Every structure is written in C-alpha cells, then in structure tokens.
Amino acid sequence: MKMADAKQKRNEQLKRWLGSETDQEPPVLKKKKTKVKFDDGAVFLAACSSGDTEEVLRLLDRGADINYANVDGLTALHQTLP
C-alpha cells in the first residue's frame, strides 16, 4: 500500500468518525486511584528477608503468622539474613 492510499483511507475513517454515535459520546474520565495491597504474610517475609526487626515485631504484634510460607514453601526462617 502506498503512503497516499494510506492517507486517503485515514481521511475516510476520520470523516466516518465525525458525527458518529461514538464521537458524540461524552468523554469518560476515570480517576481511579490504584493502591497496591500486599498480603500480610508477604509483607512479613519481606521484613524478615531485609532484616527489618522493628517491622517484624510490629507485624507479629498485629498477628502475623510466623509459619506463613510463600508459593515456593519458604518461611520466615528461610528469609532471615545469615
């Protein structure tokens, strides 16, 4: 397809678009705030692996499961630094 043909087809598309039902629809603006929430067990394992003692203690006080295992079967014991 030549560039001139492509431009002509695009112009035809734009002409069909103008005044179409879709063109007349009001724009829908979505301002949805996305907030990521990690599983408490995953947060606990991450705190253990990073050696963040304060966070680990805080999570334990909130009821974190010390036996939580990730999809690979690793627990907090596996995550601790040497």
C-alpha positions as CSV (number, residue, x, y, z in Angstrom):
1,M,0.0,0.0,0.0
2,K,1.3,3.4,-0.9
3,M,1.5,6.2,1.5
4,A,-1.0,8.2,-0.5
5,D,-3.5,5.3,-0.3
6,A,-3.0,5.1,3.5
7,K,-3.6,8.8,4.0
8,Q,-6.7,8.7,1.9
9,K,-8.1,5.7,3.9
10,R,-7.3,7.5,7.1
11,N,-9.1,10.6,5.9
12,E,-12.1,8.5,5.1
13,Q,-12.0,6.9,8.5
14,L,-12.0,10.4,10.1
15,K,-14.9,11.5,8.0
16,R,-17.0,8.5,9.1
17,W,-15.9,9.1,12.7
18,L,-17.1,12.8,12.8
19,G,-20.7,12.9,13.9
20,S,-20.9,9.1,14.7
21,E,-22.5,7.9,17.9
22,T,-19.1,7.2,19.4
23,D,-17.9,10.6,18.5
24,Q,-20.9,12.2,20.2
25,E,-20.4,10.2,23.4
26,P,-19.1,12.4,26.3
27,P,-15.6,11.5,27.3
28,V,-15.4,9.3,30.4
29,L,-12.7,10.3,32.7
30,K,-11.7,7.7,35.2
31,K,-9.7,9.0,38.2
32,K,-9.5,5.7,40.0
33,K,-6.7,5.7,42.5
34,T,-4.9,2.4,42.4
35,K,-3.5,1.2,45.6
36,V,-1.4,-1.9,45.9
37,K,-2.1,-4.0,49.0
38,F,0.3,-6.9,49.6
39,D,-0.7,-10.0,51.6
40,D,0.3,-9.6,55.3
41,G,2.3,-12.8,55.0
42,A,4.3,-11.4,52.1
43,V,5.0,-8.2,54.0
44,F,6.2,-10.3,56.9
45,L,8.5,-12.3,54.7
46,A,9.9,-9.2,53.1
47,A,10.6,-7.6,56.5
48,C,12.3,-10.8,57.6
49,S,14.5,-11.0,54.5
50,S,15.5,-7.4,54.8
51,G,16.4,-7.7,58.5
52,D,13.9,-5.0,59.5
53,T,13.5,-6.1,63.1
54,E,11.1,-3.2,64.0
55,E,8.7,-4.1,61.2
56,V,8.9,-7.8,62.0
57,L,8.0,-7.1,65.7
58,R,5.2,-4.7,64.6
59,L,3.7,-7.3,62.3
60,L,4.0,-10.0,64.9
61,D,2.1,-7.7,67.4
62,R,-0.6,-7.3,64.7
63,G,-0.9,-11.1,64.5
64,A,1.4,-12.0,61.6
65,D,1.6,-15.8,61.0
66,I,5.2,-16.8,61.8
67,N,4.6,-20.0,59.8
68,Y,3.5,-18.2,56.7
69,A,5.1,-19.7,53.6
70,N,5.3,-18.2,50.1
71,V,4.4,-20.1,46.9
72,D,7.8,-21.8,47.0
73,G,7.2,-23.1,50.5
74,L,9.8,-20.7,52.1
75,T,9.0,-19.4,55.5
76,A,10.5,-16.5,57.6
77,L,13.2,-18.9,58.8
78,H,14.4,-19.2,55.2
79,Q,14.2,-15.5,54.7
80,T,16.4,-14.3,57.6
81,L,19.9,-13.0,56.9
82,P,22.9,-15.1,57.9
